[in-house]
Amino acid sequence: MKNLQDKKIAIIGGGPGGLTLARLLQKVGADVNVYERDEHENARPKGATLDLHDESGLRALREAGLMDAFNANYRPGADLMHLMDLHANSILEENADRGGANARPEIDRGPLQKILLDSLQPGTVVWDSQFTGMTQKNGVWKLDFKNDTEVFADIVIAADGANSKIRPYLTDIKPFFSGITAIEGAVYNSAANSPKIHKLLNGGKIFAFGNSQSLIVGAKGDGSLVFYPSFKTDENWVKTCGLDFSDKAQLLAWFKQAYQGWDDIWLELFENATGSFIPRPLYCMPLDQTWAAQPNLTMLGDAAHLMPPFAGEGVNMAMLDALELSECLLSDYFMSIHAAIAFYEDQMRVRASAAARDTLFSTEMLHSPKAIDFMMNMGGEFVE
């Protein structure tokens, strides 16, 4: 790791991509810290379960030496997929964890985060560090945070997600709206509070389609469930729809009106939802995006190649980015960090563009009258 000798590395963002990169670099002695805006690891509720792919997410965990921990924490049976129509009629049931190169074992976000955090040296993650800006002098970055602290780093890596504050230091290319908005909701203790849907789930996931709309529901290991209606809107729908997303009664009334023709069984989700709903307009980076590599700054995951979640690639892409970036930074093949970053970014953009193309096609098909036929043909492979 001659290029990283005596270099201080700052990773902005403590999601799976950032934590995986920190583990891979720290494993060989690199000086790295992760700066995360959350006050602590349980500051925010965790979303849906994640299916990790053998060639990407699982490969990164293998290289990080964390497969034993993963095998002790993943959820056998959580890969059970129920394909349904809007009337809750079952069209197909299958397990996505096929083993080998086609393996897609499921793990909750919380346990995956804990595996990665526990693999790092104490103090690696600096919590309550919301990035506000940075300046460069003599090749060293000074990073400023909302809590009035500042740190210095030789290399900065953006792993701060869809709304990355680091990305503008690399490029002014912005994502475009996909035409689809999703709304995230959760039901705690679903066995008691949403018993019909809980029974249908049977520990797995439901993908329901009809009227060019979708509803995805996933069980979690803590006994809760998360659900996501997604549908066609204009880009400003969240601002113009007039909904108060903290008002459960409003969302229930909206669903009844917007999802007319859908069976009343789905109302159970909205009637018993816990906490506020989260609207999520879905964006995608241009497939032909490019930028000039910088000698001490790069990015990974959604910060680099945001795309809708309908290809099952989000966390897997981020973890593979972390693996490939670590390999480039640690390789003696490259004469400089600049060369290593340039090679990584070239390869990453090609790979991300192909995934985004598949994602956009999948997004279109899953919000069309042909959604169920598409899922039958793909066996659910392209939905996370």
VEXVEX-263109 format. One record per residue: x, z, y of N, C-alpha, C in turn; residue in three letters. Coordinates in steps of 0.001 Angstrom, whole numbers, plus 524288, in hexadecimal, padded with zeros to 5 digits. Layout:
BEGIN
XZYXZYXZYala ...
***
This chain:
BEGIN
80340800007FB518000080000800008036680000804E6met 8073C7FC81804EF80AFA7FC71809408085A7FB8E80E83lys 8042E7F86180EA58019A7F73E8139D7FECD7FBFD815E1asn 7FD507FFB1812837FA6E80444814547FDF18090781518leu 802ED8086F814288068880CD0814BD8064D80EE981A57gln 80548813EE81AD4805178169B81FE6800A88149E8235Basp 7FCB08123A8210C7F8398105A8240A7F39F8141682368lys 7F10081528827B37EC4E8185C827AE7E78D814BC827A4lys 7E41581577823C37DF888120D823187DA928151382462ile 7D740812D0827A87D23281529829017CDDD811A282707ala 7CA84813B7823BC7C5E4810EF821D67C1328132E824B9ile 7BE3E80FD78274B7B9A9811A282A337B4D7810A7826D7ile 7B270814E0824FD7ADCE81470821B27AEB68168781C43gly 7AB7081A3F81AA87AC2381CD08159D7A82281B4E8118Bgly 7A69A81658811747A33C8146B80D477A6718132180876gly 7A3FC810D5804727A6DE80F9A7FFA67ABA280C328007Fpro 7AB4B808548040C7AFBC804E3804FE7B451807C680761gly 7B34580AC080B7F7B77080DA480E117B9E5811B980A98gly 7B6B381493807A37B8C6818A5804317BBD78164D7FFA6leu 7BA00811E57FD9A7BCE380F497F95F7C23780D8A7FB47thr 7C26880B477FFE47C76C809998020D7CB0F80E38802D3leu 7C8FD8127F804E47CC3E81726805B17CE7F8190E80086ala 7CB538192E7FC7D7CD2881AE27F7577D17C8174B7F54Earg 7D0AA812387F5A67D47980E797F3967D9AA80EC87F681leu 7D97980F877FB977DE4580FF57FEAA7E0EF815317FDD3leu 7DDD08194B7FDBF7E00781E8D7FD227E26B81F467F7BCgln 7E04781C807F3F37E21D81CEC7EE907E7E781B8B7EE12lys 7E9D68183E7F19C7EF59816B07F16B7F26D818E97F609val 7F03081CDA7F89D7F32F81FB17FC817F29881DFD8021Egly 7EEED81A848035C7EE36818D3808BF7EBD781D3580C0Aala 7ED0881D30811107EB198211B814C27E60681F158171Easp 7E1AF82139815727DC9B81F15816F17D8BA823708181Fval 7D5838228981C1F7D10A825E281D457CC328228881DF6asn 7C7BD824DD81CA27C2AC8225C81D617BFD18255F821A1val 7BDD982290825877BB04824FE829D77B5478238682962tyr 7B2088277D8287D7AC87826AC827547A9328296E82B76glu 7A538826B982D627A1FC828E08319A79E8182D6482FD5arg 79CEE82D8382AD879998831C7828FC79C6C8370282962asp 7996783B2A82A3D79BBE8405C82AC979DE3842668259Fglu 79B7D840D18214D79D508426981C2179B0283EA68182Bhis 79C7C83F398134279B0D83B5080F597953B83B1E80E2Eglu 7925983F4380F5C78CC083F5780E547898483EFA8134Basn 78BD083CDA817707892983CA481C7C7846E8390481C6Dala 78499834F4819227804D83135818FC77E41830AA81369arg 7791B82FB2812DD7771782EAA80D9B77964829A580B82pro 77A19829728066477C54824D1803DB777F1821198024Flys 778F081C1C8027577505818268013B77487817247FB6Dgly 77368812477FA1B77250810C77F4B77772E811147F14Eala 7763C811027EC3B77A98810E17E88B77D7080BA77E8F6thr 7823280B907E6FF7858F806FD7E765786EF8050C7E1F9leu 786AB7FFEF7E138788867FDBE7DC4A78DF77FB7C7DD3Dasp 791C87FD867DA68797287FBCC7DB117986C7F78E7D710leu 79B247F3897D8DD79C357EEF47D5A07A1BD7EF497D366his 7A2587ED437CEBD7A74B7EDC07CBFD7ABD67EB387CEF4asp 7AAC37E6C67D17D7AEF87E3D07D3FC7B03C7E5AB7D97Dglu 7AD517E9817DB807AE1A7EB1E7E0EE7AE137F1107E177ser 7A97F7F37D7E1CF7A9437F91C7E2837ABE17FC277DE22gly 7AAB77FABA7D9477AD1A7FD787D4DA7B2F27FC4F7D47Dleu 7B46E7F7867D5C37B9F87F6337D5B67BCFF7F9917D99Carg 7BAC47FA5D7DE387BD517FDA47E2237BDD6803427E02Cala 7B9BF8053D7DDA67BA0780A907DB8E7BE1780B017D735leu 7BE81806F57D4037C28B807097CFEC7C7FC807517D252arg 7C8EC804127D6497CE0C804117D8CC7CF0E809337DB9Fglu 7CAF680BC27DD507CB7E810C57E0007CC0D815577DC34ala 7CB95814457D71D7CC0E818697D3357C76281C037D301gly 7C2BD819F17D4237BE2481D4A7D4AE7B9C781C0D7D0CDleu 7BAFE819227CCA97B6D1817B37C9047B4D481C467C5D6met 7B82C820047C4997B6488249F7C1BE7B23D827877C501asp 7B35E8281D7CA0D7AFA882ABF7CD877AAA4827917CE0Eala 7AB358226D7CE567A68B81F1F7CEAF7A33D81FA77C9CAphe 7A5B081F6B7C5367A2C781FBF7C0517A006824F97BFAAasn 7A20D828FA7C23879F9782E257C1F179B1682EB47C5C6ala 79A8882AF47C964796A582B917CD8A792BB8271B7CE04asn 7939B822B97CB5178FCF81E7F7CBEA78ADA81FD07C8E7tyr 786B581CD77C9D77819181E297C7AB77FE081A2C7C391arg 780F381B397BE9C77EFE817BB7BA817790B8174A7BAD2pro 77714812A07BA6B7716F811C57BABA76F858106F7C026gly 772B4811947C43477108810617C98E7710680A8C7CA98ala 77364807897C72077382801DB7C7B476E807FF4D7C5ACasp 76AC38026A7C3BF765E08003E7C1C3762DD7FD9C7C636leu 761FB7F8967C5C475F587F5937C9D7759CC7F4427C82Amet 756027F58F7CB9A750967F4267CAC574F257EFF77CEBEhis 74E0C7EB437CCF574C367E71E7D05D746437E7187D03Bleu 743CC7E7787D4DA73E1E7E7F47D52C73BE97E4547D950met 736DE7E3467D8D6734387E07A7DCFF731D27E46F7E0C1asp 72F1C7E2947E4BE72CFD7E60B7E8BF728C17E9A87E6AAleu 726897E85A7E2197227E7EB9B7DFB5724CF7EFAE7DC03his 72A037F0257DBE172CC87F3CF7D87672C677F23A7D2BCala 72B577ED497D1BC72B8B7EB487CC627313A7EA507CAE8asn 732BB7EC0E7C64D7381A7EB5A7C489738FC7E5C07C2B2ser 73D027E3487C4E073E657DDF57C368743067DDF47BFA9ile 746B47E17A7C0A174B827E19E7BD8374DF27E7027BDFCleu 750187E8E07B9A87534F7ED9C7B9B27585F7EC5D7B6E6glu 75CC67EDE27B959761C27ED1D7B6B1765D17F0CA7B8F9glu 769DD7F1AA7B5E276E4E7F4C77B7A6772867F11D7B9ABasn 774797F24C7BE6B778747EEF97C0CE77DEE7F04F7BEE6ala 77EAF7F4F87BCA6783DC7F68D7BAC5784C57F4147B575asp 7870A7EF6B7B58E7879F7EC697B0B978CD37ED6B7AE09arg 790417F05B7B09E7955E7F1767AE627994D7ED3C7AF9Egly 79E4B7EE7D7AF017A27E7EAB97AFD07A29A7E89B7B554gly 7A3D07E38B7B5CF7A4467E1157BAED79F197E0DA7BDCFala 79ABB7E1797BB06795997E1557BD7F7937A7E6C97BEA4asn 796BF7EABE7BE14794FB7F0187BEE07936C7F0FC7C488ala 78F147F3BD7C54678D517F53E7CA7F78B377FAD37CA58arg 78E667FE8F7C8B178C8E803F67C87178B398060D7CDDDpro 78761809787CE147856280B877D30278784811087D404glu 78897812047D8FE78A3C817387DAA0787C98185B7DFEAile 7862581D287E0B67840B81EA47E5C77886781EC67E9CFasp 7870181DD77EEAA78AE781DA67F2D278DB3822DD7F386arg 78ACA8272B7F30078D2E82C4D7F3AE7918B82D627EFC8gly 7908F82CD27EABB794B682D967E6E179952829DB7E78Dpro 7984B824E87E8FC79CA3821487E9DF79FF3823267EE73leu 79D65824D27F29D7A043826E47F7177A38D82B9F7F578gln 7A15382F0F7F2627A427833CF7F0C87A8DD8327D7ED5Elys 7A84182EBD7E9D27ACAC82D077E6937B13382B437EA08ile 7AFF48281B7EDED7B406826067F1597B65982A477F4C9leu 7B30882DA47F6F67B502831DC7FA467B8868358A7F732leu 7B6ED836EE7F27A7B9F983A947EF4D7BF378384A7EDA5asp 7BFB0833137EDD87C491830947EC3B7C8AD830967F094ser 7C70E832047F54F7CA8D831D17F9D07CD208371A7FACCleu 7D18F836F87FD427D43783BCA7FEB57D0FC83EBA802BFgln 7D114843F58029F7CE2284707806797CF878456280C08pro 7CB83844DA80F4B7CC6584373814B97CCC683DA3815C9gly 7CC6783A76811A87CCBF834CB812747C84F832CD815E0thr 7C38D834AE814C77BF0983311817E07BE6D836CF81C77val 7BE56834AC8211C7BD97837C0825DE7B7F1836E38279Bval 7B4A983ACE826A67AF1883A62827C97AE1583AF982DA4trp 7A946839C582F2B7A79B83A368349E7AB308371583832asp 7AC99832728368B7B02482F0F8397D7AD66829E383A9Cser 7AA2D829D983EAB7A75F8251E8402E7AACA821EB843D9gln 7AC5681D5D842107AFD8819F9844FF7AD508182084A0Dphe 7B0418185384E617AE4381664853627B18A811F68559Dthr 7B679811888541F7B9B080D5A8562E7BF5780DF88549Fgly 7C27B809EC8558E7C80980A53854647CB2080694857DCmet 7CFEF80802858B47D38A804C585BBC7D8B38047B858C6thr 7DBB580065859F37E08F7FF85857227E5267FF7085AF4gln 7E95A80205859737EE1D801FF85C917F2C6801F6858E1lys 7F62F7FE1D859A87FAE27FD958566A7F9967FD6A85099asn 7F5407FACE84F477F3C97FA1D849D37F1427FECD84748gly 7F00D802DE84A537ED848078D8483A7E8268082284AC2val 7E43880932847897DEE7809EB849757DDEC80F9D84AE5trp 7DB798106684F597D95C81594850BB7D3788154885021lys 7D1578187D84C9F7CBC58187784B857C93A81D2E84E10leu 7C4D081C43850A67C1EB8206B853447BCBC8215685082asp 7BB318264D850537B664827CF84DA27B2DD82AEC8514Fphe 7ADE382B00850017A9F782D72853547AAE6833488540Clys 7AD85835C0850537AE9583B63850B37B36D83C8685402asn 7B5108389B8570A7B97B8392385AB07BEC8839B18580Easp 7BF13838318531C7C42883817850897C6558328A850BDthr 7CB648321F850097CDEE82D0B84FB37D21A82D5184B81glu 7D2F0828EB848E67D6F782895844DE7D9EC823778459Eval 7DE80823368434F7E1C381E89843A27E29B81C6383E24phe 7E2858173A83DBA7E32C814BB8389B7E60880F938393Dala 7E92680E57835507EBDA8094E835387E85B804ED83344asp 7E4B58064D82FCA7E1158027482D947DBA0804C682DCAile 7D7D6801AC82F9C7D25C8035C82FCB7CF2A7FFAD82C68val 7CBC2801F48292D7C86C7FEE2825B07C2C2800718269Bile 7BF927FCAF828057BA0B7FDA0829007B7037FD8D823E5ala 7B4B380206822A37B1318026D81E297AC2C8050F81FFEala 7AAA6803CA824D87A6648069E8276A7A13B803B482770asp 7A08580041823B179B5B7FE408227F7992C7FA1282616gly 794007F96A825A0791477F50D82819791DA7F4FC82E02ala 791E97F9888305E792517F9E68360C797CD7FB86837A9asn 79BA37F92A835407A1137FA9C8360C7A29B7FA9283BCFser 7A5277FEC983D757A73D7FF19842C07ACCF7FCE784305lys 7AF277FBFF83E817B4757F9E183E4B7B45C7F3E383E3Cile 7B07B7F19783BC07B0407EBE783B237B11B7E8F384048arg 7AED47EA9A844BE7AFAE7E7A38499A7B5647E75084B4Fpro 7B8BC7EAB7849497BE477EA5684A867C0E27E5D584789tyr 7BE167E3D78439A7C0197DF80840777BD767DA55841B1leu 7B85D7DA74842A27B5717D59D843707B06A7D6C284664thr 7AE957D2D78494E7A9927D36384BFD7A52A7D0B9848FEasp 7A6367CEF2844347A22D7CC87840E979E367D0AD83F5Aile 799317CF698401E795067D32B83EF5791997D12783A7Clys 78EEB7D4B9837CA78B807D30883383786857D08B83592pro 783F87CD8D8323C77EE77CB428339477AA47CDE78305Ephe 775F17CDDE8326B771827D05B82FD176FBB7CD0E82B36phe 76EC47CF95826CF76D647CCC682204767AA7CB2A821C7ser 764727CD588254D75ED77CC458251575BC97D0548220Fgly 75E8C7D43F81FF275C157D84881CB875D367DDAC81F01ile 7593B7E0F581F10759D97E6768207E758307E9D181BDCthr 75B0D7EDEE81AE1759A87F1C1816D37589E7F70281972ala 755A57FA3A816D2754B07FF91818A1756178033981425ile 75966807038153475B0580ABC8112E757C680FB981185glu 755BD8116080D04752ED8165280CA6754B881949807DEgly 7538481E4E807A9755138219680338750B682560801DDala 75065826B77FCE274CCC82AC07FAFD74FFC82E9F7F7E1val 75028833827F999752E5837917F6B774F648399F7F264tyr 751CE83B6B7EE2474EF683D777E99D74A96839B27E822asn 74C1D834FD7E6C674847830D87E5E2744AC831F47E146ser 74667835017DD8B74307836397D90C73E0C838F27DAD7ala 73E8D83C4A7DEDA73A0783F237E0E07375C83C3B7E550ala 73A70839B37E89973845837867ED64736CD831C57ED0Casn 738D382F107E912737568299A7E84973727828837E26Eser 733AB82B4B7DFB2733DF82B487D9F3732FA825ED7D772pro 72F98822B37D9B172E8981D9C7D74D7334D81A0C7D7A0lys 735A9819D57DC4473A53816977DCEC73EDC818DE7D9D1ile 73F5481E0A7D9C97436F820A57D6BD7432081F0A7D0FDhis 73E6281EE47CEF273DB081D687C97773F18817B17C8A2lys 73D84814547CC4573ED780EC87CBD9744BC80DED7CBF0leu 7476B810D67CF5774D15810477CFDB74FF08119C7CAD6leu 74E61815F77C86D750F1817C27C3A6756DF8181A7C458asn 7587F81A017C8F375E0B81AB67CA05760EA815E07CBD6gly 75E308116C7CC3E760C580C8C7CDA575F4680A957D304gly 75E7F8056B7D36575D26802EF7D8507587F7FF567D78Elys 755467FEFC7DB9A750DC7FB557DBA9751F97F7267DFB9ile 751337F2437DE337515B7EDDE7E1D374BFF7EB537E1A2phe 748FB7EC087E5D0743B67E9E47E5FF743727E5A17EA2Bala 740B27E1567E8E3740807DCDC7EC6C73AF97DAA97EC9Dphe 7398F7D8C57F137734927D6287F1EA733BF7D4D07F79Agly 730EC7D0907F89F72FBC7CEE37FDF6734AE7CE308013Fasn 738EB7CC7A7FED373DF97CBB0801767400F7D0C2803D5ser 73EAB7D5178015F7408B7DA40802EE742EB7DCED7FE2Fgln 746337E0D07FF2B748837E3B07FAD3748027E9897FBB9ser 7484C7EC667F772748757F2197F79D74C107F3D77F337leu 7506A7F6457F4B2754497F81F7F0E5754487FE0B7F0EBile 753FB800657EC49753DA806147EBBF75807807AA7E7DBval 75AFB80BBD7E90775F1580D7F7E58B75F078135F7E4BFgly 75F8B815127DFE075FF481AAA7DEAB7657B81C877DFAFala 765FD8217D7E11A76B15823DD7E1E976BC0828847DE4Alys 77095829EB7DD68771B782E127D9B776FED833697DB69gly 76ED68341B7E08176D16839347E27276734839DD7E223asp 7647D836257DFAF75ED7836807DF1575BC3833F87E374gly 75E72831C67E73C75BCC82F017EB7C75BA28292F7EA4Dser 758F2826547EDA575913820A27ED607599781E807F2DEleu 75B95819C57F33B75BD4816F67F83C758F1811D07F788val 756AE80FE27FBC7753C680AFB7FB6A75492807C28005Aphe 75421802987FF9C755537FEE6803C4751767FA60803B0tyr 74D607FA6E806D674A757F598807A974DC87F1FC80B14pro 74DE37ECFC809E6750AF7E93680D2774D527E45A80DC1ser 74D9F7E1E181256749C57DDF1813C674BE57DAAE8184Bphe 749777D63E8193874B297D2B581D57749527D4AC822AAlys 74CE27D4B68266F74B937D63182BCD74EE17D2F682F8Ethr 74DBF7D38F8349C7516B7D19683875755907D5C883968asp 759A57D45B83C2875E217D7D483CB575CD77DCE383F8Aglu 7591B7DCC784319757F07E15984656753467E4778445Easn 751B17E38C83F7C74CF07E61283D7E74D2C7EBFF83DE5trp 751917EE5F83CB8751EE7F41583CD57509D7F62A84241val 752477F35A846497514C7F51B84BA574BCC7F3E184D80lys 7497F7EFB684B6D7446B7EDEE84D7773FBE7EF7584A19thr 740B67F1888455E73C5C7F28D841C27390C7F7308435Fcys 73B237FA91846B4738257FF0884892737E180394844D3gly 73ACD803698408F73A9E807A083CB673E4980C0E83E24leu 73C73810C883D4173FC08156B83D95741898168F837FBasp 7467E81579836DB7484C815CA83174748EA81B6282F7Aphe 747D581F22832D1747B982498831177422C8265B82FC5ser 73E61822E48308A738E08242F82FAE7370C821BC82A8Basp 7369B824E9826907351E8230D8215972FC58206D82156lys 72C228227C8245D726DF820478247E726F481AB7826B1ala 72A38819D682AB172AA08149582CDC72CE1810C4828E5gln 730D1812738260B7333280EF58223072F7A80DCE81DB0leu 72C62811AB81C307287E810CC8181A7247B80CCB819EDleu 7229E80D5681EB971ED18099B820D3721368043182150ala 7261880410822F8728C47FEFD8235B729217FC5D81E05trp 72AAB7FF4C819FB72B507FCFB814CB726177FADA812CFphe 721E97FDD18138971CC77FBFC811C671B5C7F6C481449lys 71CB67F6368194171B5D7F16981C0D71F287ECF481ACDgln 724407EE2B81AEC728367EA1981A3E728987E8388149Cala 727AE7EBB9810F2728127EA7080B61722997EA11808ECtyr 71F1E7E77180B9B719D27E6C08098971A0B7E3EE8044Egln 716F37E5CF800A3716E87E3837FB6F71A4F7E6727F793gly 71DB97E9D57F988720F57ECF57F60C71DC57F1917F3FCtrp 71ED77F3117EF2871BDA7F72F7EC9071C697FC617EF6Easp 718557FF877EF127185A804A57F1AC71C6D8085E7EF66asp 71E7B807407EAC17225480AC77E8767271E80B557EBFCile 7285C807307EEF372CF9807517F24C72C3F80AF57F6FAtrp 7275180C297F84C7264F80F997FCC37289C814FF7FBE7leu 72912816757F6F272B3A81B917F58C7309781C6E7F80Eglu 733998184A7F893738CC818B57FAED7387381A628009Eleu 73513817D1803807349F818D780919731C581DF780A2Bphe 72E0681F38806E772B1282414807A472E77828DC806DDglu 7326E828758039D7358682D098023373B3B82C9B803DDasn 73C5A828FE8075B741BA8284780923743BA82D2780BE0ala 748C382E0280B6D74B568328180DBE74E9F830C58125Dthr 74DDD83332816DE7510C831EF81B6674F9E82CB481DD5gly 752E682AEF8216A751E8826198243F7534282153820F5ser 750A781D12822297520E8180481FF975678815A782349phe 7598381235820E575DDB80FBC823A775D16809D28237Aile 75BFF80766827F875B84801AC82805760E27FF26827D7pro 7615D7FAED824E6766667F8588243E765C77F263824B6arg 7664D7F03F82979766AF7EA8B829E976BA17E8C782710pro 76B407E4A6823FC76F957E319820A6772817DE77822FFleu 777A37DF338239577AFD7DB578261C77F177D9528224Etyr 781817D4FD823D77859F7D29C820A9789B57D03282446cys 78EA97D0DD822ED792D07CE54825D9792E07C876824ABmet 7945F7C5398287C794BC7BF99827807984C7BE69822E0pro 796C17BAA381FBD799B67B96A81AFF79F0B7B70E81C36leu 79FA37B4D2820D57A4917B24E8223A7A7CF7B58B8260Dasp 7A6B47BA9F826677A97C7BDD282A367AF5C7BDEE8290Agln 7B2607BE4082D317B8047BEE682CA67BA187C17C83190thr 7BEC07C38B8313F7C14F7C5F1835BA7C7297C60F834A7trp 7CA297C6C5838B57CFD57C6FE838237D1757CC6583637ala 7D4887CC798321C7D65A7D17582FFD7D9C17D454833F2ala 7D8FC7D96F8344B7DC3D7DCB5837A27E03E7DF9883446gln 7E4967E132836917E8D37E37C833717E7D77E915831A9pro 7E3D57EBB4833D37E3157F13A8328A7DD5F7F2E4832C1asn 7D9D27EF2D831EA7D4407F04A832457D14B7EC9C82EAEleu 7CDB97EEC182B777CA737EB7B8281E7C56F7EE6E826D5thr 7C2397EC2B823837BD317EE938224D7BB7B7ED2381CCBmet 7B7B47F02881AE77B5A37EF3F815A57AFD57F08581580leu 7AD507EF0B811377A7D17F0538106A7A43C7EDD18146Bgly 79FF17F086815B379C197EE5B8195179E5D7ED4581EAFasp 7A2507F0268204B7A4D17EF0A825507A6EE7E97C82568ala 7A8BB7E7A1820EE7AB197E26B820967A72E7DE3381F27ala 7A37C7DF6181BA37A01C7DB3A8198779AAB7DD4681849his 798187DF5C81C34792BF7E13E81B9978F417DD038194Fleu 78BF27DE8E815A37881B7DAFD813587837E7DE298115Bmet 77EF47DBBE8108877A777DE9A80E6377BB57E0DA80900pro 778867E4978072A779C27E74F80245777A57E4AC7FD63pro 775EA7DFC67FDBE773287DD5E7F963776A47DA3A7F5BFphe 77B9C7DBA77F57477F0C7D93E7F196781FB7DD567EE78ala 780CB7E2467EF567835C7E6737EC6E789297E6C77ED69gly 78AE87E52E7F225790817E4B77F30B792C07E8957F6FBglu 78F8F7EB297FA26791837EE327FE8A795F87F1EB7FD5Agly 794DC7F5F67FA46798EC7F9D77F92879D3F7F77E7F5CFval 79BD87F3DE7F26879FCB7F1667EF127A3A47EE327F23Fasn 7A1AC7EB487F6117A51A7E8477F9797A8BF7EBE17FC7Amet 7A6AB7F0317FE7D7A9DA7F3D18018C7AE2F7F63A7FE43ala 7ACEC7F7B77F97C7B0DA7FA257F6187B4E67F6267F44Dmet 7B3347F1447F3717B6F67ED337F2197BA6B7EBE77F6CAleu 7B8267EBDA7FB757BB557EB3F8002D7BF9C7EF5F8004Dasp 7BE187F4427FF4C7C1DD7F8907FF6C7C6457F7AD7FB85ala 7C4D67F5E97F6D77C8C77F4F27F2D37CC747F08C7F47Aleu 7CA417EC3B7F63A7CD887E7C37F7977D0DF7E8D97FC6Aglu 7CEB67EBA5800387D1CA7ED04804D57D63F7F0A68035Dleu 7D5297F47E800097D9507F8187FE657DDA37F52A7FB88ser 7DC1E7F1787F8297E00B7EE737F5497E37D7EB557F8FFglu 7E1187E9107FD087E42A7E603800CC7E7C47E985803FCcys 7E5BC7EDDC805E07E8E77F15C809187ED697F3C28060Dleu 7EC9C7F49E801097F09B7F7357FDD57F46A7F35D7FB4Cleu 7F32D7EE577FB8F7F66B7EA777F8E47FB7B7E9677FBDCser 7FFBD7E9087F8F6804C07E7887FB4F8053B7E19F7FBF7asp 8014A7DEC47FA3D8015B7D9107FAC2801187D76C80079tyr 7FE287DA70803A37FD6A7D9108091A801C87DB5880C6Ephe 803B87D83B810078081D7D9D7813478067F7DD918179Fmet 801657DDD4818AD7FF897E13181CE77F9F07E2E181BD9ser 7F8377E6EB81E9E7F2C47E89781E547EF397E43E82057ile 7F0F97E1988245E7EDF37DD45826937ECD37D92482268his 7F0C07D7A781F6D7F0107D3BE81B507EC677D5BB81716ala 7ECD67DAB4815C27E9757DCFF811C27E3C57DCF281385ala 7E2D67DE6D8186D7DD887DE7281A8A7DB577D8E981AC5ile 7DE737D53281C7A7DC9F7CFC581CDB7DB027CDA78178Fala 7DE1D7CEB4813817DCD57CCE180E407D7CE7CF7280C55phe 7D76B7D49580D037D2AF7D76A80B687CDDF7D52980E15tyr 7CE1D7D460813367C98A7D292816157C7F87CD0D81484glu 7CBBF7C9B48138F7CA797C462811D07C77E7C47680CAEasp 7C9747C776808E77C6E87C7CA803CD7C1967CA7180431gln 7C15D7CE96807507BC837D188807E57B8367CE2D80A46met 7B97D7CB1480E327B57D7C7D8810BD7B34D7C3B880D01arg 7B6A77C162809DA7B4CE7BD80806107B10F7C0118022Aval 7B2AC7C48A800247AF717C74B7FC4E7AA497C91C7FEBBarg 7AA8D7CB3F8037D7A5DD7CD3D806147A21E7C8D98077Aala 7A4357C45F809027A0DD7BFFC80A6379DB87BE20805B0ser 7A0337BDE38012A79D6B7BC457FC67799227C0377FB14ala 79A5A7C53B7FB8F796747C9457FA6E791F87C90E7FE54ala 793387C82E8034278F287C7EF8074578B8E7C34480663ala 78DCB7BEEE804AB78A987BA4B80395786A17BB827FF40arg 7887A7BE077FB18784F17BF997F6DF780DE7C37B7F8DAasp 782967C7147FC2277F197CB157FE2B77ABE7C8BA8016Fthr 77C167C516804D8778247C2B28082E7742B7BFA2804F5leu 775FF7BCF2800E1772607BA257FD7B76ECD7BDF87FAA5phe 771267C2347F89E76E147C6317F5EE76A207C8AE7F9A3ser 76BC57C9CD7FE71768477CC2080252763987C89C80357thr 764A07C391803DB760697BFD4804C375CAC7BFA38001Bglu 75ECD7BF637FB6075B827BEDF7F6BF758407C3BA7F5C3met 75A737C84F7F6D2757A67CD2D7F5C97535E7CE3F7F9C2leu 753307CB1F7FDD974EFA7CB9A801B374C0C7C66A80214his 74B2F7C4397FD7C748577BF487FCFE744507BFD97F8A4ser 740B77BC327F82D73CEA7BC6B7F3D973F757BC047EE75pro 744677BA6A7EE3B747147B9B17E93F74A747BE5E7E7B9lys 749B47C2D77EA4B74D337C74E7E98074D6D7C9117E3CEala 748F57C98C7E148748EA7CB847DBEC74B837C79D7D83Aile 74A707C29B7D8ED74D107BEA77D5AF752F77BEE47D675asp 7549B7BF8B7DB4775A307BFEE7DC6E75C997C49A7D9A6phe 759FC7C9177D9EA75C007CDC47D75375C0E7CD1A7D168met 758327CA807CF55758147C9907C9B075CC57C63E7C80Amet 75E0A7C2617CB2A762687BEEF7C9E3767AA7C1B07CA72asn 768077C5367CE5076CF67C7D07CF5476D737CD087CC7Emet 7693C7CEE67CA46769647D3DF7C78476A987D86D7CB22gly 769497D7DA7D02B76A2A7DC1C7D3DD76FBF7DCB17D5A0gly 773187D9237D419778A87D9C37D52B779FC7D9F47DAF3glu 776EE7D75B7DE26778887D6B07E386775FA7DA957E739phe 773FC7DECF7E545771AC7E2BB7E8AB774527E7EA7E7B7val 7761F7EA6B7EBF1778DE7EF5B7EB73774FC7F3C97EAD6glu 
***
